[in-house]
Amino acid sequence: MHPKSCHKLEGQNLSCTRDDRELFAGLGFAVHPGQVLLLEGNNGSGKTSLLRIICGFREPDTGTVSWGEEAIPHYQYYSDMAYVGHLDGIKKELTVLENLKLSQALSQSGRLTIQQALDKVRLSGYEDTLIQALSAGQKRRLSLARLLITHNVLWILDEPFTSLDKQGITLMESLMAEHCANGGMIVMTSHHDIDLNGVDVQRIRLS
Ligand SMILES: Nc1ncnc2c1ncn2[C@@H]1O[C@H](COP(=O)(O)OP(=O)(O)OP(=O)(O)O)[C@@H](O)[C@H]1O
């Protein structure tokens, strides 16, 4: 179990308007250890906007997000959560190994060593490869490896299946299920349905 898995993520009365268009209002949720919150909706419905509010990167028009009974953003939140967005959070001028060493230096250690994580995501042999020489799916796999070598109870994932092949999607799903089985939590957007082997998945459908 994660040592800090007693925390819960809660959103209350959240609303967001962009360009005079109300994306959502009065929205609430509570995510407990072992659970997934899946944000669904068509293009432009506000999934990424809500995800950015949950990360504390954007202020809601009303409402609060709290972690451990305290409104975000706060230091503990950022040491407990890991965000993987569209840009994969990878430093383009570094190699695969340098990126992973940098992530490790900035966070608490996770379950796997760098080599174990590279094996798991099938990037062994790419240690000295510059990021610009990786395919889109390989970059996504590298961002997965980053999740595995650092300790973060809350994963926040924007479209985690983008660019992954079938084997990558299955791998991602099994890692997510494993994370939840260990008391972790996940908030994610996806245009695809997910198959997480009995994990409790709550859904918010934006329209
Ligand atoms: N930086 C921005 N400035 C102004 N409006 C924006 C900005 N980013 C997004 N929007 C608007 O907010 C709305 C919601 O966008 P958002 O990216 O949250 O949707 P989404 O559900 O994640 O879409 P997608 O499935 O296409 O990724 C859209 O109408 C979009 O035009």
The ligand as an ORCA input file, in Angstrom:
! r2SCAN-3c Opt
* xyz 0 1
  N      -6.383     28.436    -23.976
  C      -7.683     28.550    -24.245
  N      -8.268     29.754    -24.383
  C      -9.591     29.874    -24.647
  N     -10.418     28.826    -24.791
  C      -9.888     27.620    -24.698
  C      -8.507     27.400    -24.407
  N      -8.284     26.067    -24.347
  C      -9.476     25.481    -24.577
  N     -10.430     26.407    -24.791
  C     -11.846     26.149    -25.078
  O     -12.412     25.464    -23.984
  C     -13.278     24.442    -24.467
  C     -12.905     23.138    -23.784
  O     -11.599     22.749    -24.183
  P     -10.893     21.479    -23.542
  O      -9.505     21.436    -24.106
  O     -11.056     21.524    -22.086
  O     -11.803     20.319    -24.140
  P     -11.586     18.744    -24.206
  O     -12.867     18.113    -23.760
  O     -10.357     18.355    -23.462
  O     -11.380     18.527    -25.744
  P     -10.574     17.402    -26.592
  O     -11.350     16.115    -26.481
  O     -10.639     17.969    -27.978
  O      -9.178     17.327    -26.064
  C     -13.176     24.424    -25.983
  O     -14.338     25.037    -26.492
  C     -11.958     25.245    -26.283
  O     -12.155     26.002    -27.445
*
